[in-house]
Amino acid sequence: MTIATVIGFIAGMLTTLSFVPQILKTFRSKRCDDLSWGMLLAFISGVFLWFVYGVFLRSAPIMLANVVTLLLLAWLLMMKIRYRRAAGR
């Protein structure tokens, strides 16, 4: 494994894990009104394209970081939808 690959994995891990505090906060508070749909959809689109880019490059760090980020964002989206409905009751 090259130093560039190690740096890629570390960078991907750090940027991906940066979503964990937001997800935990949203899960605990059952609120995510302050997360805009526009930001979430644009970010998901960008992360998906980064994943595709990683596939074209056959870059494991890019693919892994972005697929995990997509899973975390999907969880955040599900909470945004669920908690919006719960707040409307």
C-alpha positions in Angstrom: 0.0 0.0 0.0 1.4 3.4 -1.0 1.6 6.4 1.2 -0.9 8.1 -1.1 -3.4 5.3 -0.5 -2.8 5.5 3.3 -3.4 9.3 3.2 -6.5 8.7 1.1 -7.9 6.2 3.6 -7.2 8.6 6.5 -8.7 11.6 4.7 -11.8 9.6 3.8 -12.2 8.2 7.3 -12.0 11.7 8.8 -14.4 13.4 6.4 -16.8 10.5 6.6 -16.8 10.3 10.4 -17.5 14.1 10.5 -21.2 13.2 9.9 -21.5 11.0 13.0 -22.0 13.8 15.5 -24.8 15.3 13.3 -26.5 11.9 13.0 -26.2 11.3 16.8 -27.6 14.8 17.5 -30.5 14.3 15.1 -31.2 10.8 16.5 -31.2 12.1 20.1 -33.2 15.3 19.5 -35.6 13.8 16.9 -35.2 17.1 15.1 -33.4 18.1 11.9 -35.4 21.2 10.8 -32.1 23.1 10.4 -30.9 20.7 7.7 -32.0 22.1 4.3 -33.3 19.7 1.6 -31.3 21.6 -0.9 -28.0 21.1 0.9 -28.7 17.4 1.6 -29.7 16.6 -2.0 -26.8 18.5 -3.5 -24.4 16.9 -1.1 -25.8 13.4 -1.8 -25.4 14.0 -5.5 -21.8 15.2 -5.1 -20.9 12.2 -2.9 -22.5 9.8 -5.4 -20.4 11.4 -8.2 -17.3 11.1 -6.1 -18.0 7.4 -5.6 -18.5 7.0 -9.4 -15.2 8.9 -9.9 -13.5 6.5 -7.5 -14.9 3.5 -9.5 -13.5 4.9 -12.7 -10.1 5.4 -11.0 -10.4 2.1 -9.2 -9.5 4.0 -6.0 -10.4 2.0 -2.9 -10.1 5.1 -0.6 -12.4 7.2 -2.7 -15.0 4.4 -3.2 -15.0 3.3 0.5 -15.2 6.8 2.0 -18.0 7.8 -0.3 -20.1 4.7 0.0 -20.0 5.0 3.8 -20.8 8.7 3.5 -23.8 7.8 1.3 -25.0 5.3 3.9 -24.7 7.9 6.7 -26.5 10.5 4.5 -29.3 8.0 3.7 -29.8 7.5 7.5 -29.9 11.3 7.9 -32.4 11.6 5.1 -34.6 8.9 6.6 -34.6 10.7 10.0 -35.4 14.1 8.3 -38.4 12.5 6.7 -39.5 10.5 9.8 -39.1 13.4 12.2 -40.8 15.8 10.0 -43.9 13.6 9.9 -43.7 13.1 13.7 -43.6 16.8 14.3 -46.6 17.3 12.1 -48.8 15.2 14.3 
